[in-house]
Amino acid sequence: MIDAIAIQTCSLADPKLAQHEAQALSQLHQLPLANSLKTPPKITLGWHRNTKDSSPKLALFQTNSGAVFIDFVTGKKAHRRHYGGGKNQPLVRAMGKIENRLPYVVDATAGMGGDSFVLASLGCHVLMLERSMAVSALLKDALLRGEAFLKTENSDSELHDIFARLQVIHTDSTHFLHHQTINHAHPIEVVYMDPMYPEKKKKAATKKEMKVLQTLVGPDQDSQHLLQAALQAARYRVVVKRPKNAPIIQLDNPKLVPTTQIFSPNTRYDIYVIKALHASGYLPLISNTRL
Ligand SMILES: C[S@@+](CC[C@H](N)C(=O)[O-])C[C@H]1O[C@@H](n2cnc3c(N)ncnc32)[C@H](O)[C@@H]1O
């Protein structure tokens, strides 16, 4: 994992306040101030303010691209909530249903929270796990800003319910899933994974969000360990999002392959149904935590 973050001094009119805020962030995240480093860092973390909107947003800044922050209330994520294809979209179908309701999901690779937010908008309870300190800080900031928005008159009850279904933890998911204990209120029914896939050299039009993630965390080289842990922890299924033509994640047991797949124009969802894997004998029952 690349560790090239430092605290950006905020672009506030009052330089003293800016310095004070930057120092507070620096202490909170135990990161040096960008202007104290000899070599400029590739990515910095700081507060982004625009003129239209008074609430500052925690953001990542990369040279030659604008601020990257998460906004669950307005912008693209809100647009997708209203017009994004509803329960018929492949991501949601991939989660399956349990006795006619949507499952409790652990998003083991939360990233910028886009997929988690879609799932929560449509009714899933989602626990977002993210191992990058900076990215998980962005998620926490977005949830806090969302909760503040809920107290305003512009909020609505639907948004309230969505935020009630979302939680975030800064952790390595492989470790988390290996050490999870049964939570009867929120069992781990489905584990969802969307690991970083090596970027195609030719692909110029990568979104700003993805570019920052690529610089910050790079490709995820340990997805097979995460998948193994997910298969042991999930009660019903594990769903892995892959680029359409990417190979499946290779496991030690080559016979342990997806039970089924769902395709969308650029993406494939590899679905591992736990019951079917047990029935075929390819997934040994090694603990009693699931039953
Ligand atoms: C491709 S991004 C996920 C994008 C996300 N689905 C979205 O909609 O924004 C992958 C993210 O998973 C995180 N990640 C990868 N392996 C992880 C692990 N074992 N534990 C926690 N986070 C992990 C990476 O740090 C990265 O932020």
The ligand as an SDF file (V2000), in Angstrom:
LIG
                    3D

 27 29  0  0  0  0  0  0  0  0999 V2000
  -12.1680   -0.7390   -6.0500 C   0  0  0  0  0  0  0  0  0  0  0  0
  -12.2530   -0.0340   -4.4710 S   0  0  0  0  0  0  0  0  0  0  0  0
  -13.9220   -0.2950   -4.0000 C   0  0  0  0  0  0  0  0  0  0  0  0
  -14.8700    0.6790   -4.6210 C   0  0  0  0  0  0  0  0  0  0  0  0
  -16.2510    0.5930   -4.0090 C   0  0  0  0  0  0  0  0  0  0  0  0
  -16.9220   -0.6250   -4.3830 N   0  0  0  0  0  0  0  0  0  0  0  0
  -17.0730    1.7990   -4.3850 C   0  0  0  0  0  0  0  0  0  0  0  0
  -18.2080    1.6340   -4.8610 O   0  0  0  0  0  0  0  0  0  0  0  0
  -16.6170    2.9190   -4.1550 O   0  0  0  0  0  0  0  0  0  0  0  0
  -11.4190   -1.1830   -3.4540 C   0  0  0  0  0  0  0  0  0  0  0  0
  -11.2390   -0.7080   -2.0050 C   0  0  0  0  0  0  0  0  0  0  0  0
  -11.1090   -1.8500   -1.1830 O   0  0  0  0  0  0  0  0  0  0  0  0
  -10.1660   -1.6220   -0.1870 C   0  0  0  0  0  0  0  0  0  0  0  0
   -9.6750   -2.9390    0.2490 N   0  0  0  0  0  0  0  0  0  0  0  0
   -9.0640   -3.8850   -0.4970 C   0  0  0  0  0  0  0  0  0  0  0  0
   -8.7780   -4.9730    0.2260 N   0  0  0  0  0  0  0  0  0  0  0  0
   -9.2280   -4.7140    1.4840 C   0  0  0  0  0  0  0  0  0  0  0  0
   -9.2090   -5.4520    2.7100 C   0  0  0  0  0  0  0  0  0  0  0  0
   -8.6590   -6.6690    2.8040 N   0  0  0  0  0  0  0  0  0  0  0  0
   -9.7720   -4.8750    3.8070 N   0  0  0  0  0  0  0  0  0  0  0  0
  -10.3390   -3.6450    3.7490 C   0  0  0  0  0  0  0  0  0  0  0  0
  -10.3520   -2.8890    2.6140 N   0  0  0  0  0  0  0  0  0  0  0  0
   -9.8170   -3.4120    1.4940 C   0  0  0  0  0  0  0  0  0  0  0  0
   -9.1110   -0.7710   -0.8810 C   0  0  0  0  0  0  0  0  0  0  0  0
   -8.3550   -0.0380    0.0860 O   0  0  0  0  0  0  0  0  0  0  0  0
   -9.9770    0.1280   -1.7670 C   0  0  0  0  0  0  0  0  0  0  0  0
  -10.3260    1.3090   -1.1120 O   0  0  0  0  0  0  0  0  0  0  0  0
  1  2  1  0
  2  3  1  0
  2 10  1  0
  3  4  1  0
  4  5  1  0
  5  6  1  0
  5  7  1  0
  7  8  2  0
  7  9  1  0
 10 11  1  0
 11 12  1  0
 11 26  1  0
 12 13  1  0
 13 14  1  0
 13 24  1  0
 14 15  1  0
 14 23  1  0
 15 16  2  0
 16 17  1  0
 17 18  1  0
 17 23  2  0
 18 19  1  0
 18 20  2  0
 20 21  1  0
 21 22  2  0
 22 23  1  0
 24 25  1  0
 24 26  1  0
 26 27  1  0
M  CHG  2   2   1   9  -1
M  END
$$$$
